[in-house]
Structures are given as structure tokens and as C-alpha cells.
Amino acid sequence: MKEYNQKDIEKKWQKKWEETDAFKIDKDDLKKEKFYILDMFPYPSGDGLHMGHTESYTSTDIFYRYKKMRGFNVLHPQGFDSFGLPAENYAIKTGIHPKKTTQKNIENYIKQMKSLGLAYDFEESVITSTPKYYKWTQWIFTKFFKNSLVYKKTDTINWCESCKTGLANEQVEGGRCERCKNEVVQKEVPGWFFKITDFADDLIEDLKNVDWPEHTKKNQINWIGKSEGSEIKFKIKDSDKSFKVFTTRADTLFGVTYCVLAPENKLVEELKESIENWDELGEYIKKTKKKTEMERMEGKDKTGVELKGIKVINPANNEEVPLFVADYVLANYGTGAVMAVPAHDVRDFEFAKKFNLPIKKVIESHTLQTLSQKGQYLSSNGSDDKGIYTGKGVLVNSGKFNGMDSEEAKKAITEFVGGKVTTNYRLRDWSVSRQRYWGAPIPIVYSPEGEAVAVPEEHLPWTLPEDVDFVPTGTAPLAKSKELYTRTEKIFGKGWTPETDTLDTFVDSSWYFLRYPDPHNEKEFCSKDRLKHWLPVDLYIGGEEHTYMHLLYARFFVKAMYKIGLLNFKEPFLKLRHQGMVLDEKGVKMSKSKGNVINPDEMVERFGADAVRMYMMFAGPLEDDVMWDENKVVGTYRFLEKIWKAKENLSNDTSAELKREIHKSIKKVSEDIEELRFNTAIAQMMSLANKLKSASLAKSEYELVLKILAPFAPHITEEIWSGLGNKNSIHKESWPKYDDILARDKKINFVIQVNGKLRDVLEIDTEVSEEEIKKIAKKSDKIKKWLEGKEIKKEIFVKGKLLNIIV
């Protein structure tokens, strides 16, 4: 018998698939029902694919092949998110242009993907760093610009000193750049912003319309941070100046014992002449600029400086309270100022204790209020340094509002002090300007008078110049391009200048899924017919680490494009699922620094693509972390060998018991693939494989087994299928249908209850009648003892599940 030689088999079929364009798709076929399944496309780094890619891409490949066999017209594209810092940093280090290294890396990625048997048509790829792609990135930007969805301003942003560029909040992790891991500081920089905050409510509300993991939805909602509250004005004593605060607890206004301004609040500078300790304050503000927003918000050690000589008037009771500057208050959140109520807020309490400030209680729990009314508890005189109360309750020490419910008091007190009810968000507008080279040039030019004008469509793509020194200095590298300035003046006239920032790479990936149905279209980002037919994406699979950036930004893009009439849908991804991380054999996350990275190429070379694919899917549920264990990869290889050897023992007929197992497997595998339960589908096929050798198996039933295995192990099934004399590819066959009667379990576990409590579980043949089951149950020793000497009042029978005997 010919041995199973995975290397020869896999190379043979990969070559054949390429020669025959096996993965081509007719994107204009409107007769078949469509299904659009999408991977989060990779960044083509020099390291190549990692095992996380292998897991995620195998899962979508299985689903793609399955859906095709079910008769769907399936779009399953792949591309490369190829702009960004890693390629540019490598160019700085080596002197090689990032275009060259990117192309080389892409070629390696494609080679690796083909070696895994992934069914992509790379002729239909999108590569974000190519002019034919970023032309449409720029075109969308100009549409946003003309519809007032993008604007320029000078703002304090996150600045990476190492990368010499600005970062969005979502690109900062624990105060460090998510790319280079170096410290991030705050810096005032002019730049372009997308108005993502205009869509904050829709970004929350429309999550109800998609099938996403609940924790991913919750995380996005928390990141957007919508809160209902009041805006209240506080006046500076003996001054015409004032500031507004946003608070969700206007009911605590009488408990304000100090106020705090953000270090960047313009009022601080305006009060300079009246501040007695300006030197101390200036030093503090300087230190604050070195901290990121996240560090300031999460800082455990409360710091601040009182503005000596300045007092604030509490509008509720006209009491004078001190004013501080503290870094935990952010200029771009709310109003850049807060009223502090230390008796009813943890952060305010900690600050007050540190600076020895008054703590005035103005909310009492309903329980304490009731005790007080009964004479069992004496209400506080307003000073309480023993703790805080952050819940709802009844107002005390609040003048005419004493005794009012705190929820009612929010509106009443807001009106009393002339404030207004309003809504606030944690989400900030998206900073998209980057002072680096390897990115899409922002398609804006400036008139001699400084007016920003969008580059007209006939001049797109607004190409990235190549006469540029990549070394970052903090000034945009494009500012050093003579070609770019010459081009601008030649087209627009003398004195016109170009924008020299490039776009954040997340802009490129926020719309790429719209390009896949029509990647070669030179007149539109996607034809209207294909857009209408293929979008939105039916199933998207990728890591949950993209919750706050890519997934949020992609949703914003779709909503913005819908608003200006470019799309007819409001959500990009109807169904989203995450894959877990791949860990080493000790359960540690793989990383280059730890030296525990597993190269997919080596594993494919040793065990074959089919065995690696099977292991990645069998090791656990898709959403769970997978622990890589070479010993267990051998197990999936042995399983494939059993399937291979079964072809040598075919007979004229299949035993009744094996036929039943095969149809049960078709049913189980079909259901599991639909629910992305690949591990249990494989477990079912492994159980079936163990029975193939010990029972007679006909060719027709063997072919059914091969068909349900084909999406998981495409090479070996194609080889065996061809060897059985079949002319067409197994992957073009129809998915097998199961016989419903044969697929039923021959025996079931039948629950027997007495008075609703489980007393026994019987294994009973599925064809046994109701009366027979009742007789069997009453003869059971476990049941008899509960029936002795008692009269049976009622018997509740649920077919196929349980019998409940009421006594």
C-alpha cells in the first residue's frame, strides 16, 4: 500500500490549484446566494506569519470551503495592511526603501499562505500602500473634508518621542507607544481630526443590530463613555471670570468643598496675575506634560497644586472654596474642570484627605434616613471623615432640598443654579495626522493665504514622494521633499504648499473590506452593483485586541459614508468572532523577546499543512487560547493516516452501524461548522475514523467521509478523491446530506424525576414507546424507593427527554 506522504501530496495539489485558478470567484454572479467571510488582514512584517495567523486563517478557510460546497457564492479575500511604522523603522535602520521591503514581505506571506492550503485568490488582493488603493483612501478623506467630517486644529496630543509622531488615545498602552513601547508624552501639534464623536450615539445604539461577542460590545460602549449629567457655572471670586463643570451628580452640589482645573485649561493662564504661587504651579504643569492621558486618569498617587489667592463661589450656597490644578482632570474631557465632592466620590475623597480639605456629607442612604426619622440614628452635622457614600439616597445639609430624593434633586438643583442638563462622552475625535513618511499623503494643499483645499479627484492618487530622507526629526519627512512642493505649485500655482503629514495607518484599514469586491476598479472605490450585492460582511474573524481601534474606526467610516450617501448600510460586520492567542507548551504567550515563537513554516515542513490545520482547530474552541504541543500534532497526523488507510479496505457495502455513524457525523460536523465549533467537529470525525477499520465500508460512504473532512484537510482529501477515480475537485462537490433517521442516536439518556427532582437516568432505545419507558422506570431500584407506599397522582412525559412522576 502506498504510504501517506504529505509533502508530495500537498505540493502537488497546491501547484494544481494555482494552475487551474481553483479559487477564482465570479463576483458578478447574482444568482447564487452570497456569503462574505473576512479575515483581519495582516501587516507584512519581516517575521512572516505567526501561529495566530495560522489559527485564524484556517478557521475562515474551513468556513469558506464549507459554504462553497453548500452552494453559496463565497467571497473570501486576503490582502495586506502595508503602510505604517515597522517598515519605515526598518528603512531607517537599513537604508532600504520601505516599498521594497514591503513587497518582499508580501511575497513571503503569500508563499506561506499557499503552503497552508489557504484558498485565497491573490489576484484580487488589496495592498494599502499601493497608489491604486490609497487613491481611494484619499478620495474618501476629501469627501469627509467637503462634508465637514474632518477638520484641522492645534491640540495637545499623545506624542511618541521615539517614533517622532502623534498617536491616537487608542494607540497608547499604559503610557507607552503600542508600536515601539517607548514613553509617550503630551505635545501641542497641529493636525487633522475625524469627527468620530458626531457618531457616538449611533456607535452605541447600533451594536444592538449586530451579532458580536457581548464583552466586545460592552468594551466599545465603555470606551465611548456616554454619561448624562449637568453643566454648571462656577464664578471666580472678585473676578469676571468663570468656568463650567460637567457633573453626573448635581444632587451633591451643596457638598462641593473645592474645585479642580486641568493643567491645560486656558483659565489657568488667564488667572496668572492673581495666582500667588505661579512658579510652583508652572513647574507642576511642566511635569504633567510628560504624562499620557491614561497615566493621569489611572494614577494612584493624587497630585495637585492649589491656586493661592484664588477662590471659587459655589453657586448652590455662595460658599467660597479653594481652586486646584491637578493632572487627573483632562482638558479635552467634559469642560476641563471638575467640582469636587469628597464625601461622595472616591477620587475626590482621596485628594481631599491628602490635602486636608473639608469633607461635607450631603447624601444619606434611604436606610439611614429611615433610622434617623425613628430616632435611632442622628444625622451627621455635615462633616464626616470616616468614609464616603457614593450611592443614591436622600439629601441632607442641602438647604431647601433637604429630604428630596437624590435622583429628583439632580434636575431641581441644576435648574436652581441656572445650569443645563447635557450629555458627555469619553470618546475624543480621532487624530489621523502622522509626522512620518510611510503612509498615504493627506490630500490637502494650502493657498498662499493659508486656506486648506482638498486635492481634486483628477489629481488622485496624490502620490507619496520618493526624494525623502526617512529619518524622523519631529518634522514631517514630506516637508523635505522638493518634488512634492514643485508638484503642488505646478498644479495649483505659485505660493501654494502641500500638507506634509501622512494618514494614520488605521485610516487605510477602516474601509479595506469595501474594496475587496472590486479591487481593480479605477473609476469607483467599488461599483454600486457589487457594493449592493456583497456588503456588509457576513462573518468577520480576528483578534479582540482590535476592539478600541480598528473595529471602532471601521464602524465610524461606514456610518460617515452612509451619512454622506456613499453606502446604504450602517454596520460593516454583521457577525464577529474572535480567536484566542496561541501559547507555547508552558502556556506562555509567544513573543520574539521570549524566544518561544513557533514558525508555521517549520511545522508544515515536519507534519504537513493538513495536520497543522487540524491541530490548530482541534486544540480548543476558536475563542479560547491554544497551547501549542508538538506531541499532539502527531495525533492529528495519525488521524489523517487512518483516513488514508481506509481506502485500501473498501468493500461492496457499508455495515449498518457504520452507516449510522457516518450520517450522525455529517449532521454533527455540519452543525458544528455553522457554529464555528471546529474542535468538536474534528472530535466527531476522529471518533468516526476509529470505526472505519473494524467495519465494512463502501466507496460511496467513504466519499461522504472525505467530503466532510475536505474543508479541514484539503490536500489529503483531494488526493484520495482523485485516486478513487473522480474527475472534478472534491472542493467543487456538494456538501453531503444526512439521512435524518440514520443520524438519530440509537440510544438516548432519559431523565426520570419524582416530584420534579432527578432520581435516575436511563439509557433507552429511541424507538421504545412511552408506556414501555414508564414500566422500565418504575422497575428501577432508584425509583422504586421513592414510590413505595405512595399513590401516583400524575405522570408528565416529555418525548425524548424525561418522565416526571408526581406522588
LINPE-V517480 format. One record per run of one state. SS is the DSSP state (@ for helix, = for strand, . for the rest). FROM is the first residue (numbers start at 1). LEN is the number of residues. If there is no record, write none. Layout:
ss=[SS SS]
from=[FROM FROM]
len=[LEN LEN]
//
This chain:
ss=[. @ . = . = . @ . = . = . @ . @ . @ . = . @ . = . = . @ = . = . = . @ . = . @ . = . = . @ . = . @ . @ . @ . @ . = . = . = . @ . = . = . @ . = . = . @ . = @ . = . = . = . = . = . = . @ . @ . @ . = . = . @ . @ . @ . = . = . @ . @ . = . = . = . = . @ . @ . = . @ = . @ . @ . = @ . @ . @ . @ . = . = . @ . @ . = . = .]
from=[1 6 20 34 40 42 43 51 70 73 76 80 81 85 95 98 116 122 125 127 128 131 147 150 161 165 168 169 172 174 176 178 183 195 196 210 211 212 214 225 227 237 242 248 250 256 258 262 266 271 272 275 278 289 293 299 305 314 320 326 337 341 346 355 360 361 363 365 366 374 383 384 394 396 399 402 405 406 417 420 425 430 432 433 435 441 442 444 447 452 455 457 460 477 481 482 493 497 499 502 504 505 509 512 519 528 535 537 538 539 542 544 547 550 564 573 574 575 578 582 584 589 590 600 608 609 619 626 628 630 650 652 656 675 678 693 697 699 711 714 724 730 733 740 744 747 755 757 766 770 780 781 788 794 799 802 807]
len=[5 14 14 6 2 1 8 19 3 3 4 1 4 10 3 18 6 3 2 1 3 16 3 11 4 3 1 3 2 2 2 5 12 1 14 1 1 2 11 2 10 5 6 2 6 2 4 4 5 1 3 3 11 4 6 6 9 6 6 11 4 5 9 5 1 2 2 1 8 9 1 10 2 3 3 3 1 11 3 5 5 2 1 2 6 1 2 3 5 3 2 3 17 4 1 11 4 2 3 2 1 4 3 7 9 7 2 1 1 3 2 3 3 14 9 1 1 3 4 2 5 1 10 8 1 10 7 2 2 20 2 4 19 3 15 4 2 12 3 10 6 3 7 4 3 8 2 9 4 10 1 7 6 5 3 5 1]
//
